[in-house]
Amino acid sequence: MSFPVVTVEDMVAAQFLLLDHLGISRLHAAVGSSLGGMQSIMAAALCPDRVNRVISISACLRTHPSSIAMRYVQRQILMGDPDWNEGNYYDISFPRMGMTHAREVGLRVAYRREVGQSGQRFGKHETKMIRSASPTSARTSLMIEALPSQTGERNSAEGIRPRILYYIYQRLGYCLI
C-alpha cells in the first residue's frame, strides 16, 4: 500500500486548513462521536484559542492497550484474506471474508465489551437452530453470534472499503495525555 499513514492529529490539522480557507477563525464547538470525538479533543489540544467547547461522545484521551491489540488483530484478519492483495484489490476480487471477520471482531469484542450491555440486549435468546447432515454437528445460534456476522457482511456489501478500515484500525491507537 502506498498511501501514507494518517494520524488523528493529521486529520485535525487538515480540518483547520480547510477552516482557514473558508475564513472561519473560531469554532463555537468541536463535536464528534468515536473517531470524530477523538478529533474534537485533538482540535482543542492543538488550537485551544480556536475551539470554545468540546463535545466528545464515545471517545477517549488515549487509547486503551486492549483496543490497540484488538485493532492489530483486525488488521491481521483483513490482510490475511487471500483477496487483500496488499490493499490493491480494486481490479480483482474484493476481500469480503477478511472484511466480514475483521468487523465481527470489532462488534463482538470492542463495541459490546461490557457484559451488562451485551447480556441485557442479547441474553441467551436463540435466533434459530442450525442443523447439518450430521447430528453431532448441530449447534444453536444465539442472537449475539448472529449480529456480528450479519453486520460484517452488510458492511462489506454496503461499500465500506477495507483499506479505509485498515488505516482506521492502524491509527486509532493515539494518546493525548
N, C-alpha and C positions, 0 to 999 in steps of 0.2 A: 504494500500500500504506500502510495506516495504522498498522501495528504499529511500535513504536519499535525502534531498533537496540539490541541486547543484546550486551554485551561479555563476555569471559571473566570479567573482574572482577565484572560484574553477576551472572553465574551463581553465582559463588562466594559473593558477599555474600548472595544469596538462600538458598544452601545453609546458610550459618551462621545465618541467621534461623530456618530450619527446625530446625537442631540446637539452638538456644536454646529454641525452642518445645517440643522433645522433652526438654529438660533434659540435653542432652549438652554438657558443657563442654570436653572434650578428646578428640581423636581419637588412637587408637593409631597409625594410619597413614592418609594420604590416598593412595589408589591409583587409577590411571586409565591408560587407553590412548588415544592420539591426543588428541582434544579433552578427554577425561577426564584425560589426563596433564597437559595444559596447566592444567586446573582444579586438579589436585593440587599443582602447582608454585605456582600463584597462591594457593591456600589457605595454604600455608606462608609465602608472602611477605606476605600480608595479616594473618595471625594466627599468627605464629611461636610464640606461647605456647600455642596450642590444637592444634598439629599436632606429634606426636612424630617421625614419619618420613614420607618421601615415597617412593612407588614410582611412578615415571613411566615408562610404556612408550610408545615411539614418539612422544615429544613433545619440545618444544624450549623454550628460554628466550626465544627471539624467532623470529619467522617470517622465513624467507629471502625476499629480494626476488623470486626467481623463483617462489616459491609464491604470493606476493601477486599477481603478474602472471597466473599460471595461473588463480587463482580469479576474477580480474577477467574473464578470457576466458570462464570457465564461467558467470558471471552474465550476460554479454552474450549467450551462446548461449541460455540459458534465457529471457531477456527477449525474444530475437529470435523465439521461437516465436509464430506468429500467435494461438495459443490462450492465451498467457500472460495477456493482458488486465490488465496492471498488477498481476498477482498475485491478481486476483479471478476465478478460473476455476471456482469451486465449482458454479455453476448452469449452466455452459456446458461446452464441450469441454475435456478435460484436456490440458495442454501436453506430450504424450507425446514428440514429436520433440525438443523443447528439452531435456527431462529426460534422454532417452537420450543425446543428443550431449554434454551437459554432463558426465554420468557417464563417458562414453567418454574425454573429455579427462582427467578425473581418473585413470582407471585406466591409460590409455596413457602419460601423462606423469608424473603425481605418484607413483603407487604402484609403478611399475615403471621408475623413472628410471635406476636403476643398470644398466648394460649387462650386467654379470655375472649379476645376478639374472634379468633377462629372458632372456638368452642361455641360461642353464642350464635354465630352466624351459621355454622355448619353442623355442629354436634356430630352425631353418628347417623345423620339422615342419609339413607341409601337412595341412589338415583335409579339403579336397575341392577339386575343380576346378569353378569356376563358369563356365558357358558360356551364351552368349546366341545369338540367331539369327545374329548377325554374327561371323564367325571372327576379326575383328580386335579384338573387344571381350572375348574370353575372357581371364580372368585367374585366377591362383592365389590362393586364400585361405589365409593362414598362420594357425597357431593364435593367435599374438599379435594378429592382426587380428580374429579371431572373438571372443575373450574380452571385450573392452570392449563390443562391441555386444550380446552376449548378456547381460552383467551390467547394462548400462544399461537394456535392455528389461525384464529381470527386476525391477530396482528400480522401474521405472515401474509394472509390473503388481502389485508387492507393496505398493503404497501408500505408498512414501516420498514425502512431499509436496514438490513443487517449491519452495513458499515457505519451507519449513524449510531446504532446501538453499541457497536464495538467501541466507538470513540467516547460515547457517554459512559459506558462501563469503565473505560480506561481512565477517564478524567474526574470521576466523581469522588475520588479519594483526595479531598483537599482539607486544608487546615488553616483557619483564620486566626486561631488563638494558640 
